[in-house]
Structures are given as structure tokens and as C-alpha cells.
């Protein structure tokens, strides 16, 4: 699971992620999303709050 995350999902450097987080804090943002996967999961959860949790559980079982 860690290799999948590091090789496929984490397409942003730690420095870039830190910059996004710091800028978000400085602007008092409620949500600070780093990376495309964060945006996708955020919208999926907003649109389908219950279903998204179940779907994520199924995905992690299949991948793990």
C-alpha cells in the first residue's frame, strides 16, 4: 500500500506540499487539499458522504 501511494498517487514533492499547507494556513482556509487525489476524495465525500466511505473501504481491502 505504501509503495502504491509513493509511486502512483504522490506526484507532488514534499516542499511543494509544505508550501501549499503554509499558504493555506496563512489564508485561514478551512480545507487545505494537496494533490489531485485529495481533491477527488474531497468531492467524492461531499457528493456521496456515506457511499464514499464504503467505497474507500472496498478499495483499500482490494489493494491491501
C-alpha positions in Angstrom: 0.0 0.0 0.0 2.8 2.4 0.8 4.6 1.7 -2.4 1.4 2.3 -4.4 1.0 5.6 -2.7 4.6 6.7 -3.2 4.8 5.5 -6.8 1.4 6.3 -8.2 -0.5 8.8 -6.1 2.1 11.1 -4.5 3.0 13.2 -7.5 3.9 16.3 -5.6 7.2 16.9 -3.7 7.3 17.4 0.0 8.5 21.0 -0.5 5.6 21.8 -2.8 3.1 20.2 -0.4 4.6 22.2 2.5 4.2 25.4 0.5 0.5 24.6 -0.2 -0.1 23.9 3.5 1.6 27.1 4.7 -0.2 29.3 2.2 -3.5 27.7 3.2 -2.8 28.4 6.9 -1.8 32.0 6.2 -5.1 32.5 4.3 -7.1 30.8 7.1 -8.5 28.2 4.7 -10.9 25.6 6.2 -9.7 22.9 3.8 -6.2 22.5 2.5 -6.0 19.9 -0.2 -2.7 18.8 -1.5 -2.6 16.8 -4.7 -5.2 15.6 -7.2 -6.2 12.6 -5.1 -7.1 14.9 -2.2 -9.4 17.0 -4.5 -11.1 13.8 -5.9 -11.6 12.3 -2.4 -12.9 15.6 -1.1 -15.5 16.0 -3.8 -16.5 12.3 -3.7 -17.1 12.6 0.0 -19.1 15.9 -0.4 -21.3 14.4 -3.1 -21.7 10.9 -1.5 -20.9 11.1 2.2 -22.0 7.6 3.2 -21.2 5.8 -0.1 -17.7 7.3 -0.3 -16.7 5.8 3.0 -17.9 2.3 1.9 -16.2 2.6 -1.5 -12.9 3.6 0.1 -13.2 0.6 2.4 -13.7 -1.7 -0.5 -10.8 -0.2 -2.5 -8.4 -0.4 0.4 -9.3 -4.1 1.0 -8.6 -4.9 -2.6 -5.4 -3.0 -2.7 -4.1 -4.1 0.7 
